[in-house]
Amino acid sequence: MELAFVALASLMAGLVDAIVGGGGLILVPALLAAYPAAAPATLFGTNKSASVWGTGMAAAQYARRVRMRWPVLLPAALAALAGSLAGAWAVTLTDPGFLRRLLPFILLAVLLYTLARRDLGRVHAPRHALGRETLLACAIGLGLGCYDGFFGPGTGSFFIFLFVRLLGYDFLNASAAAKLLNVATNLAAIALFAATGHVWWRIGLVMAAANVAGSLIGTRLALRHGAGFVRGAFIAVVGALILKTGWDAFFR
């Protein structure tokens, strides 16, 4: 029964994550509810082992239909991988709890800025020369990769927002770019969780199949309906993240 429950949650998480990120809002609470006696690290590792497949499938689907800027995104993905490893190492030395109360306010600022700029992310118009764009993308990848390894919530949404705000991408292209960088950060996390035995591979495999199915549905919805649809989904997911992180920070 628990496996069927988390598989369904994984399918829904894959759908949401493929469009705009934030699948962890669905899948991590589902795992915690289904397996309350399990170590949190094991549940997080199992979550990553499943979601990376859906994220990878979404990245592949976007790459077939969206013109990916590979000279920019591949170095950025490597930077995100390095950042995630550094962040995971840092969390062994420092308590990330101070970020818990700060995160809802950062997300609120992102949401308000997006709502205030109604034209934000509707037109894909990269605004920098290739070298500068690559440098900025690598800085985004390194910084958010480190954040993902250190703390994590909202990483996909932050990737999308920064690619839209700093690089001039529309929401559809930013979501495609975010998927590639998220694959890199997830691989780093899986390597660390697996090395310490914190992955349930059998459960993760079932969840991965469901996650890929949800990812295919979500990617098709995003590609069919375009940047405006992704923008609306982004606003909804960031709003949900504000509520979730705010509750965790101030009421638990």
N, C-alpha and C positions, 0 to 999 in steps of 0.2 A: 504493500500500500504506500509506504513512504517513497519507494522508488518511482512509482507512477506519479505521485504528487510532485516530486522534484523534477521529473522529466517534463511535466506540463509547465511548471514554472520556468524551466530552462528554455522551452519553446517560446514562451511569451517574452522572456528576457532577450532571446536572440532576435526576436522581431523588433523590440524597442531599441536594442543596442545597434542594430544595423542601420536604423534611421538616424539616430542622434546620440547614441551612447546612453548610459544610465541603466543598463540591464542588471547591474548589481543591486539596484533598488528592489528588484523582484526576486532574484535568485538567492542572494545571501540571506535575507530573512526567511525564505522558504527552507533553505538548508538548516538554519538555526532552529526553525520550528519542527522540522522532520527528525532531526538528530540532536536533541537538546543536551545529551550527555557527551557528545563528541567534543574534542578539543577545537577551539575556534580556528587555530592554525590549520588543522586538517580540513575543516570546512572551507576555509579560504583557498587552500591549495586545490581542493577538489573543484571549487567554483572556477578557478583559473584554468584548470585542465580541461574543463568543458567549454568555457566561453571563448577560449583562444581559437577553437575550431570555427565557431560561428563568426567571430571577428575576421578570421582569415578568409572565410568564404565570402563575407561581405566585401572585403578589400578586393578579392579577385573579381567579383561581380561588378563592382564599381570600375575597376581597371578596364573592363571590356567595353564600358559604355561612356565613361568620363575620361577626358583627356588628362591623365595624371602627369604631373610635372616631375618625372623621375629624377632628373639631375638635382632637383631641390629635395625631394622627399626621401630618397635613399640615404643620403648623408644624415638627414634629420632623424630617420628611423634608427640608424646606428647610434646617434647621439642619445635618442630616447632609451635605447637598450643600455648604454653605459650609465645614463642617469638613473635608471631603475635599479641597477645593481648597486650604485652608490647610495641611493636612498634606502634600499633594503639593509645595506651594511650600517648606515647611520642609525636606523631604528634599533639596532642592537646596542647602541651606545647612548641614545637619547630618547626620552619619553615624548611621543608625538601628541600627548594629550593637550598641549597648549593650542594646537590647531583646531581642536574640536569646537571650542566656543567662537573661534574666529571665522570658521568656514561658512556658516549661514550668512554672515554679513558680506563676505566676498561674493557669494552666489547672488545675494540680493542686489548688490551693485551691478553685477553682470546682467541680471534680469531687467533692472530699471533702465540701464543703458540701452539694451536691445529694444525695449518697448519705446523708449524715447526716440530712437533712430529708426523710424519706420522703413527707411530705404536700406537699412544695414543688411548686407548679405543677400540682396535680391539680384544683383548683377555681378557676374564674375569678371573682375578687372584687376588682375595682379598689378600692383602699383610700383614695384621695384625692379631694377636691373637684376639679371640672373644671379650674379655674385652676391649682392646684398640680400636678395630673397633667400638664397641658400643659407647665408649666415644667420638671418633672423629665424628661419625654420629650424636650424640646428640649435639655436638658443632656446626656442620653444620646446623642442624635443628633449634637450638636456634638462631644462628646468622642470618641465612637467613629468618627465621620466623619473627624475629624482623624487618629486612629490608623490608619484604613484607608488614607488617603492617604499617611501617613508610613511605615507598615510593613505592616499588613494581615492576617497570618494569624490566624484565629479570630474575625474581626469578627462574623460571623453568630451564632456561639455566644455571644459576649459580649452582643450585642443581646438574644438570647433570655433569657439569665440575668438581665440587669438589668431587663428588663420583668417577669419573674417575681418577682424578689426585691424590687425597689423599688416597682413599681406594682401588684402583686397579680394579674397576669394568670396564666392557666393556660398550659401549654406550647403548646397549639394556638393560642390567641390571640396569644401572644408570638411564635410562629413566623410567623404572618400579618403582624404588625406589623414584624417584622424584615425580611421580604421587601420591604415598601414602602421602608424606609429603605435597604436594600441597593441597590435600584434607583437611588436618589438618589446614593449614593456611587459606584456603578459608572459612572453617566453622567458624573460629574465626572472620573473616571479616564480614561474613553474620550476625552473632549474633550481632555485633556492628551496622551494617547498619540497620538491622531490628528493633533493639531497639530504633532507632531514626527515624523510619518511612521512611527510604530511600531505599525501595524496591518496584518495581511495580510487584506484584506477578503474575498477569494475563499474562503480557507480558513475564515475566521471565519463566513461565511454558511452553509457546510455544517455546521460545528460548531453554529451557532445552531439550525438545524433539528433536529438530534439533541438538543440541550440542551432545547428546548421539548418534544419528545416525552418525554424523561425527566422533565421537570418535571410534565407532566400525570399521569404514572404516580405520581410521588411525592406530589403534592398529593392525589390520590384516596385513596392509602393513608393519609395523615395524617387526612383528613377522615372516612374510614370508621372508623378505629380510635381516634381521639380523643387526648386529652391524655396518657394513660398510654403509648401507643405512641410519641408524640413525645418524651416524657421518656426512654424507653429508648433511642431513637435518639440523643438529645442526649448521654446518658452514653457511648454507644459512640463517637460522633464526637469528643467531647472527649478520651476516652481515646486515640484514634488521633492527635489533634492533639498530645497530650503526648508520645507516642512520636516522632512526626515532628519536632516542634520541638526536643525533647531531643536527638535524633540530630544534627540540623543544628547545634545550638549547641555540643555537646561532643565529637562524634566525626568531624566532617567537616573 
